[in-house]
Each structure stands twice: as C-alpha cells, then as structure tokens.
Amino acid sequence: QVHVVESGGGLVQAGGSLRLSCVATGSIVALSVMAWYRQPPGKQRELVASIIRRGTAHYADSVKGRFTISRDSANTTVYLQMNNLRPEDTAHYYCNAEGVTNGEGFSSWGQGTQVTVSS
C-alpha cells in the first residue's frame, strides 16, 4: 500500500509565498507521475501542476509563472513552491502519486493540506 502525505499549508497574506511538500511511501517500484490538485470551497477539484519522472512539468494557466513543481533526487518527494499568492488560490491542496508497486499499478491520494490566502 502506498501512502501519500502533504504538508506546508497555512494562512498567508496576498503576495506571500508557501512551499508545499508531498512524500510518497510504501512498496514503490517506480513513481511515474506526481501531481498537485486543489479544491476551493464549493468548487470542483482541479489540476494545479504535475511532473513526470524525467522532470517535465505542466501547469494550469491560472498558476503559470507563479507556482513551481519539483522533485527531490530520490524521486519520492514533490514540492510546490507558490509565490505571489492570491485570495483565489485559497483551497484544499491534494497530492496524487501514480506508479507501480510489486506488479501492480497504483494511484494514491493524500489527505491534503489547507492553503488560505487573505486579502
């Protein structure tokens, strides 16, 4: 079983920065994709950023130029550096990890971390 744990959320003023972390643990043979999603209050969940094993990253238009996704050298931890935060960035942020365990594929979600941006 693969477990995903997010951290780094909190309350920040508009224009400030936060750095989210996501760690995947378990019987992981390979991590193919790690991604950040967010769900604002009363809204549907949306993809924020994703990164594949070779390092290619993709971003939602709403965060392009402000957020940066990266992975550590072991490819087990993903980060989301969020700069110039706006009130509309307020949401519960979730990390998703996809890959393979011992002969099986997996897609695991963390419990999320709350990001609140005040104006």
N, C-alpha and C positions, 0 to 999 in steps of 0.2 A: 504494500500500500504506500502510495506517495502522498506526503503531506506538504502543504504549502502554507507559509506563514508570512504575513505582511507586517511592516512596522514603519514608523516615521510620520504618521499623520498627526494632525493637531490644528490649532487655531492660529491663523496668521492674518496680518493686515494686507489689504490690497497693495500690490507691488512687491511683496515679500517673496521669500523662497522656502521651499521644503524639499527634502530628499527622502523618497520612499525606498524601502528595501523589501525584497522578496526572496525567501530562501526555500528551496525545494529539497526535501529529504526523503529517504526510503531506498528501496531496491531499484535504483535508476541505472539502466544500462546506457541510455543516451537521452539528452534533452534536445528536442528538435526546435521548439518554439516556446518562448516565454513572452507574455503579454500583460499589459495593464488595461483594465476596463474600469469604467466608473458609472455610477448610477446616482444622478441628482435626485433630491426629494420629489416624489410624484412623477418621475420621468423613467423612461426605459434605459436599460443598460447599454452603454456604447463603448466601442473600442477606442482607446486612447493612443496606445503605441504598442508595437511588437518588435521583437528581434529574433532572428534565426541564428543557428549555431555559428555560421561563418561571420556574423556580425552585422548583416544588413538589417537596417531598421526602417520601419514605416510609422507614420504619424497621422493622426486625424488632423484635418485642416484647422480645426479650432485651437490646436496646441502647437502647431508647426512654428518653429522659431523660438518657442518659449520653453518647451519640455525636451529633455534628452534622455533616451533609454540606453542603458549599457549593461554589460555582464562582466563578472569577475573572471579571472584567469582559469578558474576551475569549472566555469560554466554552470554553477549551481546557484548562483545568486544574481538577481537582476535588480537594477536600480532605476528610479525615475527621478531625475533632477527637474524640479519645477520652479521656474523663475518667472518674475513679473506676473504673479498670481492675480486673478480677477475674481470678483464675487461669483461669477458664473462657473468657476471651477469648483465650487463647493459641491461635494458629492462623497459617497462612499466608494473608495477605490479598491478594486479586487485584482489579485494577481492570478493568472492562469498559466499552468505549465503543461506542455504536451511532449510526449516522447515515448520511449519503450522501457518496460521493465524486463523481467526474465521471460521473453517470448510473447509478451502482450503489450499492446499499446495502451496509453493512459492519457487522460485529460483531467487534471486536478485543479481545484479552486481553493483559495484561502478564504478566511472569514472576512477579510477586508480591513481597511483602516479608514477612519473618517478624516476628511480634509474640509475645514471650514475657513472661508476667506471673508473677512469683514471689510466693509467699505468705510 
